[in-house]
Amino acid sequence: MKKLMSIFIMSTTFFATSAQSNSDNPLLKPWSGPYGGVPAFNEYKVSDFKPAIQFAIQEKLNEVDVIANNPKPATFENTIVALERSGQTIERIMTVYGIYRSNLSSPEFSAIDRELSPKFSEFSDKINQNKKLFTRIEAVYNSKEKSKLTGEQQRLIWLYYTNFVRQGAQLNDADKAKVAGINKELATLFTRFSQNLLAEEHNQYVELKTESDFAGLPEEVKNAAIAEAKERKLNVLGCIANTRSSIEPFLTFSTRRDLREKAFDIFVKRGDNGNEYDNNATLVSILQLRTQKAKLLGYPTFADWSLSNKMAKDPKKTLALMESVWEPAVEQVHKDVAEMQKIVDSEGGNFKIQPWDYRFYAEKVRKAKYDLDQNEVKPYLQLENLREGMFWVAGELFNLSFKQITNVPVYHPDVRVWEVSNKVTGKVVGLWYFDPYARAGKRSGAWMNAYRNQEKLDGNVLTIVSNNCNFVKGAPNEPILISWEDASTLFHEFGHALHGLCSNVTYPSLAGTSVARDYVEFPSQLLEHWLATPEVLNKFALHYKTNQPIPQALVERIEKAANFGEGFSTVETISSSLVDMKLHLATEPIDPHKFEKETLDALHMPSEIVMRHRIPQFGHIFSSDGYAAGYYSYLWADVINADAWEAFTEGKGPYDKAVAKRLYDTVFSVGNTIDQEKAYENFRGRAPKSDALMRARNFPIKGKK
């Protein structure tokens, strides 16, 4: 199925709505204007969604029925290609719907989302469980004529066949009905979980009432807190919002230990407050339903079902990888904590390092050990300059150039758009939308979306991609200064966007980032490396007041401290990954608090750190099936990433043209037209080796001294 159809698990028997009554609904109109058409954000209203979706779903079902009931024998063209061409209206609408869900959520939209979520599931199952349709797909899959098709065409047939089988196309009618019922329940629960989490993030905050409450905060963090209080119309000096982009800088710099604890507390207890937004019962129901579904589909656990179409294939492989990295990471954390505790003791602090102290004292250790203060680096990390740096890297690696345009509508004044071209041929390859700032109604975190996949099925269709972040605005007309970690995230998400922009395939279902979940993070993680290259730092890391480039001595200190904090970030992330996998290997109902505690105790989780995503706020795995039993993907992809980076360092360096071309030809441009293991071997000449990851993180390699 096309990418967006898989994201929004959609399905059926809505109400047939006449074309006449929808003739003026802007959501039903094809995208028009330049670049092969763009979303008409200036015309859409929340009230348009329900009637438009009802009509478009029925239209798609009608198209599917025509394909399924075709009296002619099933062929690649009349079945697989026909499915690729179907549902264009619902694809466009669901793109806009997803943008509203992630960026413009409001009480009005949330009510519609709760109502429609189970309908989407019904719609999806109506297609996946269509016997006649699957019979035709299966016939093409088993056809002797398949061998005469191109590799990309054979891959597309495989994708359709395996997706339908994984969703229960081969089940009997009774079990199909059970799976459909479970999917409908899950869709409702996913929406509830997401909306609860959004409410907790919006409703909770830490008030800064006096000047002393700002103690230790850098100017830009202080300004952001003041702006947040004004935005919320609070009668206080400042406010720390309950989102990662606000909480983490506060935990890093605030000298007020009591307020750090308060900020930490509201952040780690999102969805776990025993109130109307508590997620514990919801997530338990999700886990139980997933187990039931997996067993109906013939798998012992949900984890086994989830990994059946991933690179890893087997949950045991993921556990082995995570456990191999866990021990050296924990060992490094203990060393770091010992140094932090020395500082606490030397300052006369009569306490043991707690989770709300970790970032604060880690920053002191960084300064003492490497003479590196984040506040010394941050003035050189201007958001807009770094964006230009990303563009420059894309030009050096993939010959892409970016030109800002203003002739297309946007959904919010903060959003800007760039035309992306090949700087050698001058040919336009797509559009890049950038939505960098936090606001009410926008989910936290950072992500990439494909509004439209590149394809060549009926002429060259340009891709449209976006990057969305949650940077906090400061004082008016002041540059946005971001941390090194946030700068890495910026490059990471841009890596996803480049994966979409470089796509050069025929069929939309195989385009861009439509690859295995544990491979899709590889191109994005790889791009993070270019942030630290001297070329980027010298050209784009310019002081916001003097416009002078970052001093070479400071760059050298950054390089020396590059692996500082790897123990913390690895433990924080792998603990979440291990808990995720173990949750989905369990088959009996769980008590979330007990399960989390017992799992972390068994791992000997350092008491000074918490999971990056505690279970009641783990949106990656409970807002959809997207990363469920799949959060390990970041580590899995990082093994590939570390190995791939060494292809550059073993060559002529980060801007080695030959290696970059090979990366484009074998990874960034091919989408899902080839098995990902084979694609990587085509790039590297062999399978990835995990030793590269251990070297990258400065961890000991097993069996080597």
Secondary structure as UniProt FT lines:
FT   HELIX           3..7
FT   TURN            8..9
FT   HELIX           20..22
FT   TURN            23..24
FT   HELIX           26..28
FT   TURN            35..36
FT   TURN            41..43
FT   HELIX           46..48
FT   HELIX           49..68
FT   HELIX           76..81
FT   HELIX           82..85
FT   HELIX           88..103
FT   HELIX           107..128
FT   HELIX           131..142
FT   HELIX           144..148
FT   HELIX           151..166
FT   TURN            167..170
FT   HELIX           173..203
FT   STRAND          205..208
FT   HELIX           211..214
FT   TURN            215..216
FT   HELIX           219..231
FT   TURN            232..233
FT   STRAND          238..241
FT   HELIX           244..253
FT   HELIX           257..268
FT   TURN            269..271
FT   TURN            276..277
FT   HELIX           280..296
FT   TURN            297..298
FT   HELIX           302..307
FT   TURN            308..309
FT   HELIX           315..346
FT   TURN            347..348
FT   HELIX           355..370
FT   HELIX           374..377
FT   HELIX           378..380
FT   HELIX           383..398
FT   STRAND          400..405
FT   TURN            413..414
FT   STRAND          416..422
FT   TURN            423..425
FT   STRAND          428..437
FT   TURN            440..441
FT   STRAND          447..452
FT   TURN            457..458
FT   STRAND          463..471
FT   TURN            476..477
FT   HELIX           484..501
FT   HELIX           508..510
FT   TURN            512..513
FT   HELIX           517..527
FT   HELIX           528..532
FT   HELIX           534..540
FT   TURN            544..546
FT   HELIX           552..560
FT   TURN            561..565
FT   HELIX           566..585
FT   HELIX           592..602
FT   TURN            603..604
FT   TURN            607..608
FT   HELIX           615..617
FT   HELIX           619..622
FT   TURN            626..632
FT   HELIX           633..649
FT   TURN            650..652
FT   TURN            654..655
FT   HELIX           657..663
FT   HELIX           664..668
FT   TURN            669..672
FT   HELIX           676..684
FT   HELIX           691..696
FT   TURN            697..698
FT   TURN            702..703
//
